[in-house]
Amino acid sequence: MTSRPAVRRAAAAVLAVVVLAVVAACAAGPNPGLDTAPPGAEDPAGFWYGLWQGMILPVTFVVSLFTDTVSIYEVHNSGNWYDFGYVLGISFVFGGPFGASRARR
């Protein structure tokens, strides 16, 4: 006969393995388009393009639901500078750090 603490430890171990597997499955993979120009362009998307795409994200997201030719993120980008511009553009649209500090009435 097994005791309750042993059963709880086994259940906690199984839960930990399941959570670890789910988190590992969500990890991003490598970007094969990094530092390569998209078709028809000379350079990969950089900071300014990322900033612009971050600011137009709400519209682009809605359009991307209805068409396969529109994407919300440029995979042919310059790396960290594009990502920084993208996140900065999103924060401009959704209020950024100052949007959270507004007084609620």
Biotite code that builds the C-alpha atoms (Angstrom):
import biotite.structure as struc

atoms = struc.array([
    struc.Atom([0.000, 0.000, 0.000], chain_id="A", res_id=1, res_name="MET", atom_name="CA", element="C"),
    struc.Atom([1.418, 3.425, -0.934], chain_id="A", res_id=2, res_name="THR", atom_name="CA", element="C"),
    struc.Atom([1.205, 6.420, 1.320], chain_id="A", res_id=3, res_name="SER", atom_name="CA", element="C"),
    struc.Atom([-0.381, 9.721, 0.361], chain_id="A", res_id=4, res_name="ARG", atom_name="CA", element="C"),
    struc.Atom([2.899, 11.700, 0.397], chain_id="A", res_id=5, res_name="PRO", atom_name="CA", element="C"),
    struc.Atom([4.414, 9.248, -2.082], chain_id="A", res_id=6, res_name="ALA", atom_name="CA", element="C"),
    struc.Atom([1.419, 9.579, -4.389], chain_id="A", res_id=7, res_name="VAL", atom_name="CA", element="C"),
    struc.Atom([1.576, 13.370, -4.142], chain_id="A", res_id=8, res_name="ARG", atom_name="CA", element="C"),
    struc.Atom([5.300, 13.368, -4.939], chain_id="A", res_id=9, res_name="ARG", atom_name="CA", element="C"),
    struc.Atom([4.709, 11.153, -7.955], chain_id="A", res_id=10, res_name="ALA", atom_name="CA", element="C"),
    struc.Atom([1.861, 13.380, -9.146], chain_id="A", res_id=11, res_name="ALA", atom_name="CA", element="C"),
    struc.Atom([4.034, 16.484, -8.672], chain_id="A", res_id=12, res_name="ALA", atom_name="CA", element="C"),
    struc.Atom([6.852, 14.855, -10.663], chain_id="A", res_id=13, res_name="ALA", atom_name="CA", element="C"),
    struc.Atom([4.492, 13.950, -13.513], chain_id="A", res_id=14, res_name="VAL", atom_name="CA", element="C"),
    struc.Atom([3.050, 17.474, -13.501], chain_id="A", res_id=15, res_name="LEU", atom_name="CA", element="C"),
    struc.Atom([6.553, 18.971, -13.577], chain_id="A", res_id=16, res_name="ALA", atom_name="CA", element="C"),
    struc.Atom([7.506, 16.819, -16.579], chain_id="A", res_id=17, res_name="VAL", atom_name="CA", element="C"),
    struc.Atom([4.317, 17.807, -18.430], chain_id="A", res_id=18, res_name="VAL", atom_name="CA", element="C"),
    struc.Atom([4.842, 21.521, -17.715], chain_id="A", res_id=19, res_name="VAL", atom_name="CA", element="C"),
    struc.Atom([8.489, 21.264, -18.817], chain_id="A", res_id=20, res_name="LEU", atom_name="CA", element="C"),
    struc.Atom([7.462, 19.526, -22.055], chain_id="A", res_id=21, res_name="ALA", atom_name="CA", element="C"),
    struc.Atom([4.833, 22.194, -22.818], chain_id="A", res_id=22, res_name="VAL", atom_name="CA", element="C"),
    struc.Atom([7.273, 25.036, -22.134], chain_id="A", res_id=23, res_name="VAL", atom_name="CA", element="C"),
    struc.Atom([9.959, 23.378, -24.270], chain_id="A", res_id=24, res_name="ALA", atom_name="CA", element="C"),
    struc.Atom([7.475, 22.959, -27.120], chain_id="A", res_id=25, res_name="ALA", atom_name="CA", element="C"),
    struc.Atom([6.838, 26.719, -27.107], chain_id="A", res_id=26, res_name="CYS", atom_name="CA", element="C"),
    struc.Atom([10.502, 27.660, -27.531], chain_id="A", res_id=27, res_name="ALA", atom_name="CA", element="C"),
    struc.Atom([11.321, 29.583, -30.684], chain_id="A", res_id=28, res_name="ALA", atom_name="CA", element="C"),
    struc.Atom([13.549, 27.986, -33.267], chain_id="A", res_id=29, res_name="GLY", atom_name="CA", element="C"),
    struc.Atom([16.231, 29.559, -35.440], chain_id="A", res_id=30, res_name="PRO", atom_name="CA", element="C"),
    struc.Atom([15.287, 32.132, -38.072], chain_id="A", res_id=31, res_name="ASN", atom_name="CA", element="C"),
    struc.Atom([16.665, 31.006, -41.453], chain_id="A", res_id=32, res_name="PRO", atom_name="CA", element="C"),
    struc.Atom([15.834, 34.415, -42.965], chain_id="A", res_id=33, res_name="GLY", atom_name="CA", element="C"),
    struc.Atom([18.014, 36.364, -40.516], chain_id="A", res_id=34, res_name="LEU", atom_name="CA", element="C"),
    struc.Atom([20.317, 38.889, -42.244], chain_id="A", res_id=35, res_name="ASP", atom_name="CA", element="C"),
    struc.Atom([18.972, 38.004, -45.679], chain_id="A", res_id=36, res_name="THR", atom_name="CA", element="C"),
    struc.Atom([17.075, 40.432, -47.867], chain_id="A", res_id=37, res_name="ALA", atom_name="CA", element="C"),
    struc.Atom([13.505, 39.555, -48.847], chain_id="A", res_id=38, res_name="PRO", atom_name="CA", element="C"),
    struc.Atom([12.804, 38.989, -52.535], chain_id="A", res_id=39, res_name="PRO", atom_name="CA", element="C"),
    struc.Atom([12.944, 42.290, -54.414], chain_id="A", res_id=40, res_name="GLY", atom_name="CA", element="C"),
    struc.Atom([14.870, 44.187, -51.711], chain_id="A", res_id=41, res_name="ALA", atom_name="CA", element="C"),
    struc.Atom([18.528, 44.999, -51.238], chain_id="A", res_id=42, res_name="GLU", atom_name="CA", element="C"),
    struc.Atom([18.776, 44.842, -47.441], chain_id="A", res_id=43, res_name="ASP", atom_name="CA", element="C"),
    struc.Atom([16.985, 42.968, -44.651], chain_id="A", res_id=44, res_name="PRO", atom_name="CA", element="C"),
    struc.Atom([14.438, 44.854, -42.577], chain_id="A", res_id=45, res_name="ALA", atom_name="CA", element="C"),
    struc.Atom([16.078, 46.969, -39.870], chain_id="A", res_id=46, res_name="GLY", atom_name="CA", element="C"),
    struc.Atom([15.098, 49.106, -36.896], chain_id="A", res_id=47, res_name="PHE", atom_name="CA", element="C"),
    struc.Atom([12.900, 51.611, -38.752], chain_id="A", res_id=48, res_name="TRP", atom_name="CA", element="C"),
    struc.Atom([10.998, 48.918, -40.625], chain_id="A", res_id=49, res_name="TYR", atom_name="CA", element="C"),
    struc.Atom([10.483, 47.048, -37.343], chain_id="A", res_id=50, res_name="GLY", atom_name="CA", element="C"),
    struc.Atom([9.208, 50.234, -35.704], chain_id="A", res_id=51, res_name="LEU", atom_name="CA", element="C"),
    struc.Atom([6.745, 50.765, -38.545], chain_id="A", res_id=52, res_name="TRP", atom_name="CA", element="C"),
    struc.Atom([5.548, 47.157, -38.509], chain_id="A", res_id=53, res_name="GLN", atom_name="CA", element="C"),
    struc.Atom([5.088, 47.313, -34.745], chain_id="A", res_id=54, res_name="GLY", atom_name="CA", element="C"),
    struc.Atom([2.935, 50.440, -35.065], chain_id="A", res_id=55, res_name="MET", atom_name="CA", element="C"),
    struc.Atom([0.700, 48.940, -37.759], chain_id="A", res_id=56, res_name="ILE", atom_name="CA", element="C"),
    struc.Atom([0.383, 45.592, -35.934], chain_id="A", res_id=57, res_name="LEU", atom_name="CA", element="C"),
    struc.Atom([-3.348, 45.895, -35.048], chain_id="A", res_id=58, res_name="PRO", atom_name="CA", element="C"),
    struc.Atom([-4.349, 46.497, -38.668], chain_id="A", res_id=59, res_name="VAL", atom_name="CA", element="C"),
    struc.Atom([-1.910, 43.932, -40.035], chain_id="A", res_id=60, res_name="THR", atom_name="CA", element="C"),
    struc.Atom([-3.144, 41.302, -37.603], chain_id="A", res_id=61, res_name="PHE", atom_name="CA", element="C"),
    struc.Atom([-6.769, 41.700, -38.712], chain_id="A", res_id=62, res_name="VAL", atom_name="CA", element="C"),
    struc.Atom([-5.775, 41.594, -42.398], chain_id="A", res_id=63, res_name="VAL", atom_name="CA", element="C"),
    struc.Atom([-3.572, 38.530, -41.818], chain_id="A", res_id=64, res_name="SER", atom_name="CA", element="C"),
    struc.Atom([-6.599, 36.602, -40.536], chain_id="A", res_id=65, res_name="LEU", atom_name="CA", element="C"),
    struc.Atom([-8.215, 36.810, -43.966], chain_id="A", res_id=66, res_name="PHE", atom_name="CA", element="C"),
    struc.Atom([-5.249, 36.456, -46.338], chain_id="A", res_id=67, res_name="THR", atom_name="CA", element="C"),
    struc.Atom([-2.103, 34.371, -46.595], chain_id="A", res_id=68, res_name="ASP", atom_name="CA", element="C"),
    struc.Atom([-0.093, 37.114, -48.309], chain_id="A", res_id=69, res_name="THR", atom_name="CA", element="C"),
    struc.Atom([0.121, 39.409, -45.251], chain_id="A", res_id=70, res_name="VAL", atom_name="CA", element="C"),
    struc.Atom([2.310, 38.583, -42.275], chain_id="A", res_id=71, res_name="SER", atom_name="CA", element="C"),
    struc.Atom([2.596, 40.455, -38.975], chain_id="A", res_id=72, res_name="ILE", atom_name="CA", element="C"),
    struc.Atom([6.371, 39.910, -38.657], chain_id="A", res_id=73, res_name="TYR", atom_name="CA", element="C"),
    struc.Atom([9.140, 40.198, -41.253], chain_id="A", res_id=74, res_name="GLU", atom_name="CA", element="C"),
    struc.Atom([11.325, 37.099, -41.057], chain_id="A", res_id=75, res_name="VAL", atom_name="CA", element="C"),
    struc.Atom([13.945, 38.648, -43.343], chain_id="A", res_id=76, res_name="HIS", atom_name="CA", element="C"),
    struc.Atom([15.240, 41.061, -40.725], chain_id="A", res_id=77, res_name="ASN", atom_name="CA", element="C"),
    struc.Atom([18.519, 42.345, -39.316], chain_id="A", res_id=78, res_name="SER", atom_name="CA", element="C"),
    struc.Atom([18.050, 40.651, -35.952], chain_id="A", res_id=79, res_name="GLY", atom_name="CA", element="C"),
    struc.Atom([17.968, 42.411, -32.598], chain_id="A", res_id=80, res_name="ASN", atom_name="CA", element="C"),
    struc.Atom([17.565, 45.939, -33.972], chain_id="A", res_id=81, res_name="TRP", atom_name="CA", element="C"),
    struc.Atom([14.492, 44.922, -35.959], chain_id="A", res_id=82, res_name="TYR", atom_name="CA", element="C"),
    struc.Atom([13.053, 43.193, -32.885], chain_id="A", res_id=83, res_name="ASP", atom_name="CA", element="C"),
    struc.Atom([13.741, 46.256, -30.723], chain_id="A", res_id=84, res_name="PHE", atom_name="CA", element="C"),
    struc.Atom([11.965, 48.530, -33.220], chain_id="A", res_id=85, res_name="GLY", atom_name="CA", element="C"),
    struc.Atom([9.066, 46.093, -33.486], chain_id="A", res_id=86, res_name="TYR", atom_name="CA", element="C"),
    struc.Atom([8.497, 45.943, -29.724], chain_id="A", res_id=87, res_name="VAL", atom_name="CA", element="C"),
    struc.Atom([8.948, 49.720, -29.426], chain_id="A", res_id=88, res_name="LEU", atom_name="CA", element="C"),
    struc.Atom([6.337, 50.270, -32.152], chain_id="A", res_id=89, res_name="GLY", atom_name="CA", element="C"),
    struc.Atom([3.899, 47.946, -30.397], chain_id="A", res_id=90, res_name="ILE", atom_name="CA", element="C"),
    struc.Atom([4.419, 49.830, -27.145], chain_id="A", res_id=91, res_name="SER", atom_name="CA", element="C"),
    struc.Atom([3.667, 53.137, -28.891], chain_id="A", res_id=92, res_name="PHE", atom_name="CA", element="C"),
    struc.Atom([0.332, 51.793, -30.114], chain_id="A", res_id=93, res_name="VAL", atom_name="CA", element="C"),
    struc.Atom([-0.734, 50.151, -26.869], chain_id="A", res_id=94, res_name="PHE", atom_name="CA", element="C"),
    struc.Atom([0.330, 52.940, -24.532], chain_id="A", res_id=95, res_name="GLY", atom_name="CA", element="C"),
    struc.Atom([3.810, 51.850, -23.529], chain_id="A", res_id=96, res_name="GLY", atom_name="CA", element="C"),
    struc.Atom([4.977, 52.303, -19.954], chain_id="A", res_id=97, res_name="PRO", atom_name="CA", element="C"),
    struc.Atom([2.949, 55.484, -19.497], chain_id="A", res_id=98, res_name="PHE", atom_name="CA", element="C"),
    struc.Atom([-0.360, 53.869, -20.448], chain_id="A", res_id=99, res_name="GLY", atom_name="CA", element="C"),
    struc.Atom([-0.319, 51.775, -17.290], chain_id="A", res_id=100, res_name="ALA", atom_name="CA", element="C"),
    struc.Atom([0.237, 54.763, -15.002], chain_id="A", res_id=101, res_name="SER", atom_name="CA", element="C"),
    struc.Atom([-2.871, 56.689, -16.072], chain_id="A", res_id=102, res_name="ARG", atom_name="CA", element="C"),
    struc.Atom([-5.381, 57.289, -13.343], chain_id="A", res_id=103, res_name="ALA", atom_name="CA", element="C"),
    struc.Atom([-8.477, 55.121, -13.683], chain_id="A", res_id=104, res_name="ARG", atom_name="CA", element="C"),
    struc.Atom([-11.816, 56.754, -12.945], chain_id="A", res_id=105, res_name="ARG", atom_name="CA", element="C"),
])
